[in-house]
Amino acid sequence: MTSEPPTTVRPTDAAPTDTRRHVVVVGGGMVAQRFVEAMRARDTAGEWRVSLFAEEPRKPYDRVGLTRYFEVRDPEELTLGDPALWDDPLVDLHRDCKITSIDREARTVTDRLGRVHAYDELVLATGSNAAMPPIPGNDLPGVFVYRTIDDVAELRGWVETKREAGRVETRGGVVEKPIRGAVIGGGLLGLEAAGALKALGAQATVIEFGTHLMGVQVDLGGGQALKRLINDKGISVRAETATSQMKPHRRTGHVGRLDFADGGRLDVDVVVVATGVRPRDELARAADLEVGERGGAVVDLTCRTADPHVWAIGEVACIEGRCIGLVAPGNTMAEVVVDQLLGGAAQFPGADTATKLKLSGVDVASFGDAHGRTEDCIEIVWADPTAGVYKKLVMSDDARTLLGGVFVGDATPYASLRPMLGAELPGDPAAFLLPEGTGGAPDLELPDEANVCSCNNVSAGAIRGAVTEHDCTSVGEVKTCTRAGTTCGACLPLVKKITETEMTRAGIEVSNALCEHFEMTRAQLFDAVRVADLHSFSDIIERFGVVPEGATSAGRGCDICKPVVGSVLASLGNGHILAGEQSTLQDTNDHMLANMQKDGTYSVVPRMPGGEVTPEGLIVVGQVAKDFGLYTKITGGQRIDMFGARVEQLPDIWRRLVDAGFESGHAYGKSLRTVKSCVGSTWCRYGVQDSVGMAVELELRYRGLRSPHKLKMGVSGCARECAEARGKDVGVIATDKGWNVYVGGNGGQTPKHAQLIAEDLDTPTMLRTIDRFLMLYIRTADRLQRTAPWVEEYEGGLDAIREVVMEDSLGIGADLDAAMAKHVEDYEDEWKAVLEDPEKLARFSSFVNAPTTPDPTLAYVPERGQKRPATPDEIAAGPAGPVDPELVGPVLVAGPTLEVRA
């Protein structure tokens, strides 16, 4: 913690004679932020001013999404809500300003600098601390908890330091010693911490004292299915294991080994302890407020303590005999206290303990009586061990009333069923658990009181009211009006469904228009442009655009329809995307044929089909990166990404790469990105087909294919699936007889396994199958729609797509084949085409009046032998000493010279 004076977003401007009442909020977490937000939204008369005292030196941030910090590396990216809240004249945010004591009699609090602040009402929102079990050695260097941004930053720094120290140069090159990580605790937070270790490149083993993972949320069957999914992510699990001690490494003194009560042991380099949380109730205790048996300030259903002027919300509140470690109940408590302070009579309605695991590729959710503890209840279970799916509903003894549920591997029913907790389900409950394509579950008509968004306590009735009473006619407007779906986003599919259903019921047309300029969907516009044989945006909008009343034309388009039309024209083979008018339709990345980064520079990704590259090619890439001072990284798609290229450097970089035989990898485009492969039968003793050769063939066939969204493929040489083909839009897995083809998979925020469309195909048939699948997708998918949701929403689903692709049920097979053949024949490398066209080259300049002058605002710092963009704090700190130009590259001349400070 810094020893600098506390910072305040805005000094209080309340005059001594200000008659407004003053509420002090102690704590700077998510629930504290919700309280301030709710008070300013509901206190329309301005009767209250709010002072929030945060112990951390930053604005309230999203602790639920803490793992995302490994990706964004910028705390500001996790900041909650509208930044304008802290500029409100009735709000004071005091950062790095811990409250040390409360004087209930005088109604004052004292901060860490000894300053005294008076209050009319005091709200404790101090949250909780990570629990540290009394395991000998828990204070060794290398042992971490996982609670705050600082915890995560320290963990990341430790792992990166260990990785650097473990690199050893040998005759064969640099060998990197694996970093051995362990997480003690197999709950929600423990699994997220294990995922974070994996993301940092460390090994991860989860140590769980109970019988199975996430024992609070899921039952034994669900825990066993979850273990399989976790193992598939490369994370080991040891259940029913108690850690007896942590031992230091003999040489470093850092944590080096875990000893277990059963006599086992595990060598480690880093340990994360995630065994639960404990309420931070020290202020309440010191102020002689009653605390619960297991901690927490005791409050009634209004969230008021025994002191009528002191309230407690969130994890520090002991309500109905327990503290609740979830954000949704805490938000509800914040709303209750705001209502009470404004003269209302709200009470805490009880906790919604529904939970959803946020770990990429692992779909887990539970709600209600997940363990089936209700007397005489019955459990309905669907399990598919081979697919890693376990689904269970807990019902009343008459199988009509929903009491709870567990979903592992496929949590699709969660969003629709959780709001029905305590209500009767229509039809057979088992129908809600069966896989898609087996008849399907009946549509649910949620009652108005059903809670759709637990994070913000928004009911189905509130969403319907937004449509009928507040004239909201889009999901975006409903989100703004009700706050539904603005926190974790898990409820958005249900919000969309309720909104559109209510609009239809109210006689409001549910528009599928692309935007205000085109009444067509993307698929309809694609067909219209294709049939009309149009080749420019001007002709398309003149022919098919909507002319507003009183206007003479449909206008010039917008940032929605322009990229769509650009993609459609590119998919139809309309020449280079920067040719003529087409260049004005592209977004920033396509416009510059490179991915823009956070500091305004670009990354360059040359194509490496199937991950295959010659030693000579590697040398060229390395030399280019060295000469231009670029940061290099191996991507998840088996190729090399070079970061930090300035716009005026792009042509020179491309020229050297193109001369060496490389071409654009289209990392910037809504097109084919990569075809990942294992080594297959070429090298592997298990391979049954040449997966590398097939991956190269597929990548060269579909390179540059423009589509509604990015496309990724994978080819595995055997059923062991090392290329993770079933997580791709198109996956090919070798068999003894040929190839199995899977479609409609993706990673990302909503991971989906690809589904089998055909098996044991010979190579020509396999290529034709993929050709037709991709062309059908390109022609009929919605704007920015990945293949996974497209397959789900296509009328008839995968079965109907299979009939079109394999049996030519629509009679368009030859047309799809011809379209793909034309794409293959007309392909040209976009980088090379720019280099050969002086007009296109002219756009790649940093400044109009100084084309070769570097952007002077760029600033970098060295990190692990390369350079990365400096943070705002590092830039503000200014130069701190010389930097070795050999370390960071010549690009540093474009900005201040900085070094990382400890």
Backbone hydrogen bonds, N-H to C=O, Kabsch-Sander energy under -0.5 kcal/mol:
donor,donor_aa,acceptor,acceptor_aa,energy
7,T,95,R,-1.0
9,V,93,L,-2.2
15,A,13,D,-0.5
18,D,15,A,-2.1
21,R,47,E,-2.5
23,V,21,R,-0.5
23,V,49,R,-2.4
24,V,121,E,-2.4
25,V,51,S,-3.3
26,V,24,V,-0.5
26,V,123,V,-2.7
27,G,25,V,-0.7
27,G,53,F,-2.6
29,G,125,A,-0.5
33,Q,29,G,-2.1
34,R,30,M,-2.1
35,F,31,V,-2.1
36,V,32,A,-2.1
37,E,33,Q,-2.6
38,A,34,R,-2.9
39,M,35,F,-2.6
40,R,36,V,-2.3
41,A,37,E,-1.7
42,R,38,A,-2.1
43,D,39,M,-2.5
44,T,42,R,-2.1
46,G,43,D,-1.5
49,R,21,R,-2.6
50,V,90,L,-3.0
51,S,23,V,-2.3
52,L,92,D,-3.1
53,F,25,V,-2.7
54,A,52,L,-0.6
54,A,94,H,-3.0
58,R,56,E,-0.7
62,D,78,L,-2.5
63,R,61,Y,-1.1
66,L,63,R,-1.5
68,R,65,G,-1.6
69,Y,66,L,-2.1
70,F,67,T,-1.7
71,E,68,R,-1.3
72,V,68,R,-2.4
73,R,69,Y,-2.2
77,E,74,D,-1.9
78,L,75,P,-1.7
79,T,76,E,-1.3
80,L,60,P,-2.2
85,L,82,D,-2.3
86,W,83,P,-1.2
87,D,84,A,-1.5
88,D,85,L,-1.1
91,V,88,D,-2.1
92,D,50,V,-2.6
94,H,52,L,-3.2
94,H,92,D,-0.6
95,R,7,T,-2.5
95,R,93,L,-0.7
96,D,56,E,-2.1
97,C,54,A,-3.0
100,T,110,T,-2.9
101,S,110,T,-1.3
103,D,108,T,-3.0
104,R,102,I,-0.7
107,R,103,D,-1.3
108,T,103,D,-1.8
109,V,117,H,-2.3
110,T,101,S,-2.1
111,D,115,R,-2.5
112,R,98,K,-1.6
114,G,111,D,-2.2
117,H,109,V,-3.0
119,Y,107,R,-2.5
120,D,22,H,-3.1
121,E,22,H,-1.7
122,L,309,H,-2.7
123,V,24,V,-3.0
124,L,122,L,-0.5
124,L,311,W,-3.1
125,A,26,V,-2.9
125,A,123,V,-0.6
129,N,278,R,-3.1
131,A,276,G,-2.7
135,I,133,P,-2.7
138,N,135,I,-1.8
140,L,137,G,-1.8
143,V,140,L,-1.4
144,F,142,G,-0.5
144,F,271,V,-3.1
146,Y,273,V,-0.6
152,V,148,T,-2.2
153,A,149,I,-2.8
154,E,150,D,-2.5
155,L,151,D,-2.3
156,R,152,V,-2.6
157,G,153,A,-2.4
158,W,154,E,-2.4
159,V,155,L,-2.4
160,E,156,R,-2.5
161,T,157,G,-2.2
162,K,158,W,-2.5
163,R,159,V,-2.4
164,E,160,E,-2.1
165,A,161,T,-2.4
166,G,162,K,-1.5
167,R,164,E,-1.1
168,V,175,V,-3.1
170,T,173,G,-2.9
173,G,170,T,-1.3
175,V,168,V,-3.6
177,K,166,G,-1.9
177,K,175,V,-0.6
180,R,178,P,-0.6
181,G,179,I,-0.7
181,G,203,Q,-0.9
182,A,270,V,-1.7
183,V,205,T,-2.9
184,I,272,V,-2.6
185,G,183,V,-0.8
185,G,207,I,-3.0
187,G,274,A,-0.5
191,L,187,G,-2.4
192,E,188,L,-1.9
193,A,189,L,-2.4
194,A,190,G,-2.3
195,G,191,L,-2.3
196,A,192,E,-2.0
197,L,193,A,-2.2
198,K,194,A,-2.2
199,A,195,G,-2.2
200,L,196,A,-1.5
201,G,198,K,-1.7
202,A,197,L,-2.6
203,Q,179,I,-3.4
204,A,234,G,-0.5
205,T,181,G,-1.0
206,V,236,S,-3.0
207,I,183,V,-3.4
207,I,205,T,-0.5
208,E,206,V,-0.6
208,E,238,R,-2.7
214,M,186,G,-3.1
215,G,212,H,-0.6
217,Q,214,M,-0.8
218,V,214,M,-2.9
223,G,219,D,-2.6
224,Q,220,L,-2.2
225,A,221,G,-1.9
226,L,222,G,-2.5
227,K,223,G,-2.1
228,R,224,Q,-1.5
229,L,225,A,-1.8
230,I,226,L,-2.8
231,N,227,K,-2.8
232,D,228,R,-2.0
233,K,229,L,-0.9
233,K,230,I,-0.7
234,G,231,N,-2.1
235,I,230,I,-1.8
236,S,204,A,-2.3
238,R,206,V,-2.9
240,E,210,G,-3.1
241,T,208,E,-2.3
244,S,242,A,-0.6
244,S,259,D,-2.5
245,Q,259,D,-1.5
246,M,136,P,-3.3
247,K,257,R,-3.0
249,H,254,H,-3.9
253,G,249,H,-2.0
255,V,141,P,-2.9
256,G,247,K,-3.1
257,R,247,K,-1.7
258,L,266,L,-2.8
259,D,245,Q,-2.7
260,F,264,G,-2.8
261,A,242,A,-2.7
263,G,260,F,-1.9
266,L,258,L,-2.2
268,V,256,G,-1.7
269,D,180,R,-3.8
270,V,180,R,-1.6
271,V,142,G,-2.7
272,V,182,A,-2.8
273,V,144,F,-3.4
274,A,184,I,-2.9
274,A,272,V,-0.6
275,T,131,A,-0.6
278,R,129,N,-2.7
280,R,127,G,-2.5
281,D,279,P,-1.6
285,R,281,D,-2.6
286,A,282,E,-2.5
287,A,283,L,-1.6
288,D,285,R,-1.9
289,L,284,A,-2.8
292,G,296,G,-2.4
295,G,292,G,-1.7
297,A,316,V,-2.5
298,V,290,E,-2.4
299,V,318,C,-2.1
300,D,304,R,-1.9
303,C,300,D,-2.2
305,T,310,V,-2.7
310,V,307,D,-2.1
311,W,122,L,-3.0
312,A,303,C,-2.1
313,I,124,L,-2.6
316,V,313,I,-0.7
317,A,314,G,-1.5
318,C,297,A,-3.0
319,I,317,A,-0.9
319,I,322,R,-2.2
320,E,299,V,-0.6
322,R,319,I,-1.2
325,G,323,C,-0.6
326,L,324,I,-0.6
330,G,326,L,-1.1
331,N,327,V,-2.5
332,T,328,A,-2.0
333,M,329,P,-2.3
334,A,330,G,-2.2
335,E,331,N,-2.1
336,V,332,T,-2.2
337,V,333,M,-2.5
338,V,334,A,-2.1
339,D,335,E,-2.3
340,Q,336,V,-2.4
341,L,337,V,-2.7
342,L,338,V,-1.5
343,G,340,Q,-1.6
344,G,339,D,-3.4
348,F,301,L,-3.6
353,T,351,A,-0.9
355,T,366,S,-2.4
357,L,364,V,-2.2
359,L,357,L,-0.8
359,L,362,V,-0.7
362,V,359,L,-2.5
363,D,361,G,-0.5
364,V,362,V,-0.7
365,A,407,F,-2.4
366,S,355,T,-2.2
367,F,405,G,-2.0
369,D,403,L,-2.8
370,A,368,G,-2.1
372,G,369,D,-1.5
377,C,374,T,-1.8
378,I,395,M,-2.5
380,I,393,L,-2.8
381,V,379,E,-0.5
382,W,391,K,-3.3
384,D,389,V,-3.0
387,A,384,D,-1.0
388,G,384,D,-0.9
388,G,385,P,-0.6
389,V,384,D,-2.0
390,Y,408,V,-2.8
391,K,382,W,-3.2
392,K,406,V,-2.9
393,L,380,I,-2.5
394,V,404,G,-2.7
395,M,378,I,-3.0
395,M,393,L,-0.6
396,S,401,T,-2.0
399,A,396,S,-2.7
402,L,423,A,-2.6
403,L,394,V,-3.3
404,G,394,V,-1.3
405,G,367,F,-2.3
406,V,392,K,-2.5
407,F,365,A,-2.9
408,V,390,Y,-3.0
409,G,363,D,-3.1
414,Y,411,A,-1.4
415,A,411,A,-0.5
415,A,412,T,-0.5
417,L,413,P,-2.4
418,R,414,Y,-2.7
420,M,417,L,-1.6
421,L,418,R,-1.6
422,G,402,L,-3.1
423,A,420,M,-2.7
425,L,400,R,-2.7
431,A,428,D,-1.7
432,F,429,P,-1.7
433,L,430,A,-1.7
434,L,430,A,-1.1
438,T,435,P,-1.2
446,L,444,L,-0.9
450,A,447,P,-1.9
452,V,450,A,-0.8
452,V,458,V,-2.0
453,C,458,V,-2.1
454,S,452,V,-0.7
457,N,453,C,-0.7
458,V,453,C,-2.1
459,S,457,N,-0.5
460,A,450,A,-2.5
461,G,448,D,-2.7
463,I,459,S,-1.6
464,R,460,A,-2.5
465,G,461,G,-2.6
466,A,462,A,-1.7
467,V,463,I,-1.1
468,T,464,R,-2.6
469,E,465,G,-2.9
470,H,465,G,-1.2
472,C,466,A,-2.4
478,V,474,S,-2.1
479,K,475,V,-2.7
480,T,476,G,-2.0
481,C,477,E,-2.2
482,T,478,V,-2.7
483,R,479,K,-2.4
486,T,483,R,-1.7
492,L,489,G,-1.4
494,L,491,C,-0.6
495,V,491,C,-2.4
496,K,492,L,-2.8
497,K,493,P,-2.0
498,I,494,L,-2.7
499,T,495,V,-2.6
500,E,496,K,-2.6
501,T,497,K,-2.3
502,E,498,I,-2.6
503,M,499,T,-2.3
504,T,500,E,-2.2
505,R,501,T,-2.3
506,A,502,E,-2.1
507,G,504,T,-1.3
508,I,503,M,-3.1
509,E,507,G,-0.5
511,S,509,E,-1.0
514,L,518,F,-0.7
514,L,520,M,-2.2
515,C,518,F,-1.5
518,F,515,C,-0.8
525,L,521,T,-2.5
526,F,522,R,-2.6
527,D,523,A,-2.0
528,A,524,Q,-2.4
529,V,525,L,-2.7
530,R,526,F,-2.3
531,V,527,D,-2.9
532,A,528,A,-2.4
533,D,529,V,-0.9
534,L,529,V,-1.6
540,I,536,S,-2.0
541,I,537,F,-3.0
542,E,538,S,-1.8
543,R,539,D,-1.9
544,F,540,I,-3.1
545,G,541,I,-1.4
546,V,517,H,-2.3
547,V,545,G,-0.5
551,A,548,P,-2.2
562,K,558,C,-2.3
564,V,560,I,-1.1
565,V,561,C,-2.9
566,G,562,K,-2.6
567,S,563,P,-2.4
568,V,564,V,-2.7
569,L,565,V,-2.9
570,A,566,G,-2.1
571,S,567,S,-2.6
572,L,568,V,-1.6
573,G,570,A,-1.5
574,N,569,L,-1.3
579,A,576,H,-1.9
580,G,578,L,-0.5
582,Q,579,A,-1.6
583,S,580,G,-1.2
584,T,581,E,-1.2
585,L,582,Q,-1.6
586,Q,582,Q,-0.5
586,Q,583,S,-0.7
591,H,587,D,-2.8
592,M,588,T,-1.6
593,L,589,N,-0.8
594,A,589,N,-1.8
595,N,603,S,-1.3
596,M,594,A,-0.6
597,Q,601,T,-3.2
600,G,597,Q,-2.0
602,Y,645,A,-2.7
603,S,595,N,-2.0
604,V,642,M,-2.7
607,R,663,E,-3.0
611,G,608,M,-2.8
612,E,609,P,-2.0
618,L,614,T,-2.3
619,I,615,P,-2.2
620,V,616,E,-2.0
621,V,617,G,-2.4
622,G,618,L,-2.7
623,Q,619,I,-2.6
624,V,620,V,-2.7
625,A,621,V,-2.6
626,K,622,G,-2.3
627,D,623,Q,-2.9
628,F,624,V,-2.1
629,G,625,A,-0.5
629,G,626,K,-0.7
630,L,625,A,-2.7
631,Y,643,F,-2.3
633,K,641,D,-2.0
635,T,639,R,-3.0
638,Q,635,T,-1.2
641,D,633,K,-3.1
642,M,604,V,-2.1
643,F,631,Y,-3.7
643,F,641,D,-0.5
644,G,602,Y,-0.5
645,A,602,Y,-2.5
649,Q,646,R,-1.6
650,L,646,R,-1.0
650,L,647,V,-0.6
653,I,649,Q,-2.3
654,W,650,L,-3.0
655,R,651,P,-2.7
656,R,652,D,-1.6
657,L,653,I,-2.0
658,V,654,W,-3.7
659,D,655,R,-2.3
660,A,656,R,-1.0
661,G,658,V,-1.8
662,F,657,L,-2.6
665,G,605,V,-1.8
669,G,666,H,-1.0
671,S,669,G,-1.8
672,L,705,L,-0.6
673,R,711,L,-3.1
676,K,713,M,-2.7
678,C,715,V,-1.3
681,S,689,Q,-2.6
682,T,679,V,-1.0
683,W,679,V,-0.5
683,W,680,G,-1.1
684,C,680,G,-2.3
687,G,684,C,-0.5
688,V,717,G,-2.9
689,Q,717,G,-0.8
691,S,689,Q,-1.5
694,M,690,D,-1.9
695,A,691,S,-2.5
696,V,692,V,-2.5
697,E,693,G,-2.2
698,L,694,M,-2.6
699,E,695,A,-2.6
700,L,696,V,-2.5
701,R,697,E,-1.5
702,Y,698,L,-2.4
703,R,699,E,-1.1
705,L,702,Y,-1.9
706,R,704,G,-0.8
707,S,670,K,-2.9
711,L,671,S,-2.4
713,M,674,T,-2.3
714,G,730,V,-1.4
715,V,676,K,-2.9
716,S,732,V,-2.7
721,E,718,C,-1.7
724,E,721,E,-1.6
727,G,724,E,-1.7
728,K,725,A,-1.5
729,D,712,K,-1.2
730,V,712,K,-1.5
731,G,742,Y,-3.0
732,V,714,G,-2.8
733,I,740,N,-2.5
734,A,716,S,-2.7
735,T,738,G,-2.7
739,W,761,L,-1.4
740,N,733,I,-3.0
741,V,758,A,-2.9
742,Y,731,G,-3.4
743,V,755,Q,-2.7
744,G,729,D,-2.2
745,G,728,K,-1.5
746,N,752,K,-2.0
752,K,746,N,-2.9
754,A,726,R,-3.2
755,Q,743,V,-3.1
757,I,741,V,-2.8
758,A,741,V,-1.4
761,L,739,W,-3.0
766,M,762,D,-2.6
767,L,763,T,-2.6
768,R,764,P,-2.3
769,T,765,T,-2.3
770,I,766,M,-2.2
771,D,767,L,-2.8
772,R,768,R,-2.4
773,F,769,T,-2.2
774,L,770,I,-2.7
775,M,771,D,-2.3
776,L,772,R,-2.5
777,Y,773,F,-2.2
778,I,774,L,-2.7
779,R,775,M,-1.8
780,T,776,L,-1.7
781,A,777,Y,-2.3
784,L,708,P,-0.8
785,Q,782,D,-1.6
786,R,784,L,-0.6
790,W,786,R,-1.6
791,V,787,T,-2.7
792,E,788,A,-1.7
793,E,789,P,-2.3
794,Y,790,W,-1.9
797,G,794,Y,-3.3
799,D,796,G,-0.6
800,A,796,G,-1.0
801,I,797,G,-1.9
802,R,798,L,-3.0
803,E,799,D,-1.9
804,V,800,A,-1.9
805,V,801,I,-2.8
806,M,802,R,-3.3
807,E,802,R,-0.7
807,E,803,E,-1.1
808,D,804,V,-0.7
809,S,803,E,-1.5
811,G,808,D,-1.2
816,L,812,I,-2.5
817,D,813,G,-2.6
818,A,814,A,-2.5
819,A,815,D,-2.2
820,M,816,L,-2.0
821,A,817,D,-2.3
822,K,818,A,-2.3
823,H,819,A,-1.8
824,V,820,M,-2.5
825,E,821,A,-2.3
826,D,822,K,-2.5
827,Y,823,H,-0.9
833,A,829,D,-2.1
834,V,830,E,-1.7
835,L,831,W,-2.1
836,E,832,K,-1.3
837,D,834,V,-1.7
841,L,837,D,-2.3
842,A,838,P,-1.5
843,R,840,K,-1.3
844,F,841,L,-1.7
845,S,843,R,-1.5
846,S,851,P,-1.7
847,F,850,A,-0.5
850,A,847,F,-0.5
853,T,850,A,-1.7
858,L,855,D,-1.4
860,Y,896,P,-0.7
861,V,868,R,-2.4
863,E,866,Q,-3.0
866,Q,863,E,-1.9
868,R,861,V,-2.5
870,A,859,A,-2.5
875,I,871,T,-2.4
876,A,872,P,-2.6
877,A,873,D,-1.7
878,G,874,E,-0.8
878,G,875,I,-0.8
887,L,884,D,-1.3
888,V,884,D,-1.6
889,G,885,P,-2.1
892,L,889,G,-1.7
893,V,890,P,-2.0
894,A,891,V,-2.1
895,G,892,L,-1.8
898,L,860,Y,-0.7
898,L,896,P,-0.6
